[in-house]
Amino acid sequence: MKRYFYILFFLTIGLNTLAQRQMVRNLTTFDDKRLHFGFTLALNALDFDIDHYQTMDENPNFLDETIWGENIDGNRQIRADISTLTPGFTVGIVTNLRMTEYLDLRFLPGMSFGERKLVYNIPVEDNNSGDTDFYSIKSTFLDFPLLVKYKSKRMNNQRPYLIGGVAYRIDISKTGQEDLVRLKPFSSSVEVGVGWDSYLQFFRLSTELKFSFGLSNVLDEGPKLTSSQPKVYTNALSKLTSNMFIFSFHFE
């Protein structure tokens, strides 16, 4: 235990000494710009917050169905979840407006590509793509986040910050009337995150982790009644909100 204490003590002293040591400051007038631009490369992971009907007969649109030879009646509890988060990617443009010494307004339009895999507690029977262990929902978003960035005091060539705001998204991925679960194209979110500005010789690199929490229900109607596709996979759900985790690199 003492060994770990000593390691932590000397590491703290070392980091404190490094932070106080004078270094050559890069881009000394960068933060004085009223307006500047850049671009973003990011990794993302899409997720859902899922609300279910307690039993199927709570949904007035539900009709008894047979899935894989098993009758699904109104007393059944059908549940869905995201099995694992699937990596996606985001590209975008940075528009930064300096409001005060410590506050910026940022508009970060871009495009995000991702996938969510819904796993149910019953087998997935898709008459279009065959039987699978999960149902895949692929999304391509046009992103329109408007965020406020609160910056700390600059420490040599480093500057941590907090960020928060709202985002509006349009899902332009192709959907069909035969999809087991369909999503509405428009959604809104609240976003919060933390980041770290590094002032390099020729540009500023910002590393940022951001969480986007959906506000609107994106669950659309399921397959038409005249379709041969099972309706239970949509009818089991009462609400879907779209979440996103984003790890970004901003080049400005």
C-alpha positions as CSV (number, residue, x, y, z in Angstrom):
1,M,0.0,0.0,0.0
2,K,2.9,2.4,0.9
3,R,4.4,1.8,-2.5
4,Y,1.3,3.0,-4.3
5,F,1.1,6.0,-2.0
6,Y,4.7,7.0,-2.9
7,I,4.1,6.5,-6.6
8,L,1.0,8.7,-6.4
9,F,2.9,11.3,-4.4
10,F,5.8,11.6,-6.7
11,L,3.6,11.5,-9.8
12,T,1.6,14.4,-8.4
13,I,4.7,16.4,-7.6
14,G,6.0,15.7,-11.1
15,L,2.8,16.8,-12.9
16,N,2.6,19.9,-10.8
17,T,6.2,20.8,-11.6
18,L,5.6,20.2,-15.3
19,A,2.5,22.3,-15.3
20,Q,4.4,25.2,-13.7
21,R,7.4,25.0,-15.9
22,Q,7.6,27.7,-18.5
23,M,7.3,26.4,-22.0
24,V,7.4,28.1,-25.4
25,R,3.8,29.2,-25.9
26,N,2.3,28.4,-29.3
27,L,-0.4,30.4,-31.1
28,T,-0.4,33.2,-28.5
29,T,-3.1,35.2,-30.3
30,F,-5.3,32.3,-31.4
31,D,-7.9,32.9,-28.7
32,D,-8.2,36.5,-29.6
33,K,-9.8,35.7,-32.9
34,R,-13.5,36.7,-33.1
35,L,-14.3,33.9,-35.5
36,H,-12.4,30.9,-36.7
37,F,-13.0,27.6,-38.5
38,G,-11.8,24.0,-38.5
39,F,-12.9,20.5,-39.1
40,T,-13.7,17.4,-37.0
41,L,-13.0,13.7,-37.2
42,A,-14.7,11.6,-34.6
43,L,-15.6,8.1,-33.5
44,N,-19.2,7.5,-32.3
45,A,-21.4,4.8,-30.8
46,L,-25.2,4.9,-31.1
47,D,-27.6,3.7,-28.4
48,F,-31.3,3.7,-27.5
49,D,-33.2,4.4,-24.4
50,I,-36.1,1.9,-24.8
51,D,-39.5,2.0,-23.2
52,H,-41.7,-1.1,-23.5
53,Y,-45.3,-2.0,-23.0
54,Q,-45.6,-4.0,-19.8
55,T,-47.5,-6.7,-21.7
56,M,-48.5,-6.8,-25.4
57,D,-52.2,-6.2,-24.7
58,E,-51.3,-2.7,-23.4
59,N,-50.7,-1.7,-27.0
60,P,-54.1,-1.2,-28.7
61,N,-52.5,-1.9,-32.1
62,F,-51.3,-5.4,-31.1
63,L,-52.8,-8.5,-32.7
64,D,-51.8,-12.1,-31.9
65,E,-49.0,-13.3,-34.1
66,T,-47.0,-16.5,-34.6
67,I,-43.2,-16.2,-34.6
68,W,-41.2,-19.3,-35.4
69,G,-44.3,-21.4,-34.8
70,E,-44.8,-19.9,-31.3
71,N,-48.0,-17.9,-30.6
72,I,-47.4,-14.4,-29.2
73,D,-50.5,-13.3,-27.4
74,G,-51.4,-10.3,-25.3
75,N,-50.0,-11.7,-22.1
76,R,-46.4,-11.9,-23.3
77,Q,-43.7,-9.5,-22.1
78,I,-41.5,-8.7,-25.1
79,R,-38.2,-6.9,-24.3
80,A,-35.5,-5.4,-26.5
81,D,-32.1,-4.1,-25.7
82,I,-28.8,-3.0,-27.4
83,S,-26.5,-5.9,-27.1
84,T,-23.2,-4.1,-27.8
85,L,-22.3,-0.7,-28.9
86,T,-21.1,-0.7,-32.5
87,P,-18.4,1.9,-33.5
88,G,-19.3,4.5,-36.2
89,F,-17.7,7.7,-37.3
90,T,-18.4,11.4,-37.7
91,V,-17.0,14.1,-39.9
92,G,-17.9,17.8,-39.5
93,I,-17.0,21.5,-39.8
94,V,-16.1,23.7,-36.8
95,T,-17.4,27.3,-36.7
96,N,-16.3,29.0,-33.4
97,L,-17.5,32.5,-32.2
98,R,-15.6,34.0,-29.3
99,M,-18.0,35.6,-26.9
100,T,-15.8,36.3,-23.9
101,E,-12.4,35.3,-22.6
102,Y,-13.8,32.0,-21.3
103,L,-16.9,31.4,-23.4
104,D,-17.3,30.4,-27.1
105,L,-20.3,29.6,-29.2
106,R,-19.7,26.7,-31.5
107,F,-21.7,25.4,-34.5
108,L,-20.6,22.0,-35.6
109,P,-22.5,20.8,-38.6
110,G,-21.5,17.3,-39.8
111,M,-22.5,13.8,-40.8
112,S,-22.5,10.7,-38.6
113,F,-22.7,7.1,-39.6
114,G,-23.6,4.3,-37.2
115,E,-25.5,1.2,-36.4
116,R,-27.6,-0.2,-33.5
117,K,-28.4,-3.9,-33.0
118,L,-31.6,-4.7,-31.2
119,V,-31.7,-8.0,-29.4
120,Y,-35.1,-9.3,-28.3
121,N,-36.1,-12.0,-25.8
122,I,-37.8,-13.8,-28.7
123,P,-36.1,-14.9,-32.0
124,V,-36.0,-12.3,-34.7
125,E,-37.9,-13.3,-37.8
126,D,-37.4,-11.0,-40.7
127,N,-39.1,-12.2,-43.9
128,N,-36.9,-9.9,-46.0
129,S,-33.4,-10.7,-44.7
130,G,-34.0,-14.1,-43.0
131,D,-33.8,-15.1,-39.3
132,T,-31.1,-13.5,-37.2
133,D,-30.1,-13.1,-33.6
134,F,-30.7,-9.3,-33.7
135,Y,-32.3,-6.6,-35.8
136,S,-29.8,-4.1,-37.2
137,I,-30.8,-0.4,-37.6
138,K,-28.3,1.6,-39.6
139,S,-28.4,5.4,-39.5
140,T,-26.8,8.3,-41.4
141,F,-27.4,11.6,-39.6
142,L,-27.0,15.1,-40.7
143,D,-25.9,16.8,-37.4
144,F,-26.6,20.4,-36.4
145,P,-25.2,20.9,-32.9
146,L,-25.1,24.4,-31.3
147,L,-22.9,24.4,-28.2
148,V,-21.5,26.7,-25.6
149,K,-17.8,26.1,-24.7
150,Y,-16.6,27.1,-21.2
151,K,-12.8,27.3,-21.1
152,S,-10.5,27.3,-18.1
153,K,-7.5,29.6,-17.9
154,R,-4.7,28.6,-20.4
155,M,-1.9,26.6,-18.8
156,N,1.1,26.9,-21.1
157,N,-0.1,25.1,-24.3
158,Q,-3.0,23.3,-22.6
159,R,-6.5,24.4,-21.8
160,P,-9.3,22.1,-20.5
161,Y,-12.9,23.0,-21.1
162,L,-16.6,22.0,-20.6
163,I,-19.2,22.0,-23.4
164,G,-22.9,21.8,-23.6
165,G,-25.9,22.7,-25.7
166,V,-28.5,21.2,-28.1
167,A,-28.4,19.3,-31.4
168,Y,-30.9,18.7,-34.2
169,R,-30.4,15.6,-36.4
170,I,-31.9,14.4,-39.6
171,D,-31.7,10.7,-40.4
172,I,-31.3,10.4,-44.1
173,S,-30.7,6.6,-44.2
174,K,-33.1,4.7,-46.5
175,T,-36.1,3.1,-44.7
176,G,-38.9,1.0,-46.0
177,Q,-42.4,0.1,-45.1
178,E,-41.3,-3.5,-44.6
179,D,-38.7,-2.7,-41.9
180,L,-39.4,-4.5,-38.6
181,V,-38.6,-1.3,-36.7
182,R,-38.7,2.1,-38.3
183,L,-37.4,5.4,-37.1
184,K,-38.6,9.0,-37.6
185,P,-36.1,11.1,-39.5
186,F,-36.1,14.1,-37.2
187,S,-34.8,14.2,-33.6
188,S,-33.5,16.6,-31.0
189,S,-30.9,16.1,-28.3
190,V,-29.2,17.8,-25.4
191,E,-25.4,17.4,-25.4
192,V,-22.7,17.7,-22.6
193,G,-19.0,16.9,-22.7
194,V,-15.5,17.7,-21.6
195,G,-12.4,18.4,-23.7
196,W,-8.8,19.4,-23.8
197,D,-7.3,22.1,-26.1
198,S,-3.6,21.6,-27.1
199,Y,-1.9,24.5,-28.8
200,L,0.5,23.1,-31.3
201,Q,2.9,25.0,-33.5
202,F,0.6,25.5,-36.5
203,F,-2.9,24.6,-35.2
204,R,-5.0,23.8,-32.1
205,L,-6.0,20.2,-31.5
206,S,-9.0,19.6,-29.3
207,T,-9.7,16.2,-27.9
208,E,-13.3,15.9,-26.7
209,L,-15.7,13.3,-25.2
210,K,-19.3,14.2,-25.6
211,F,-22.6,12.6,-24.7
212,S,-25.8,13.3,-26.7
213,F,-29.1,12.4,-25.0
214,G,-32.2,12.2,-27.1
215,L,-35.3,14.3,-26.2
216,S,-37.8,13.2,-28.8
217,N,-39.5,9.8,-29.5
218,V,-38.0,8.5,-32.8
219,L,-40.2,5.3,-32.9
220,D,-42.2,5.3,-36.1
221,E,-45.0,2.9,-37.2
222,G,-44.1,-0.7,-37.9
223,P,-44.8,-2.7,-41.0
224,K,-48.3,-2.2,-42.6
225,L,-51.1,-4.5,-41.6
226,T,-51.2,-5.8,-45.2
227,S,-47.5,-6.8,-44.9
228,S,-46.3,-10.3,-44.2
229,Q,-43.6,-8.9,-41.8
230,P,-44.2,-9.5,-38.0
231,K,-45.5,-6.4,-36.2
232,V,-44.6,-7.6,-32.7
233,Y,-41.0,-6.1,-32.8
234,T,-42.4,-2.6,-33.1
235,N,-45.6,-3.2,-31.1
236,A,-43.6,-4.3,-28.1
237,L,-42.0,-0.8,-27.9
238,S,-43.7,2.3,-26.6
239,K,-40.8,4.8,-27.0
240,L,-37.3,5.0,-28.4
241,T,-35.0,7.9,-27.8
242,S,-31.7,8.1,-29.7
243,N,-28.4,8.6,-27.8
244,M,-24.9,9.0,-29.1
245,F,-21.4,8.9,-27.5
246,I,-18.8,10.9,-29.5
247,F,-15.0,11.0,-29.1
248,S,-13.8,13.9,-31.3
249,F,-10.6,15.4,-32.6
250,H,-11.1,19.1,-33.6
251,F,-8.5,20.7,-35.9
252,E,-8.7,24.5,-35.7
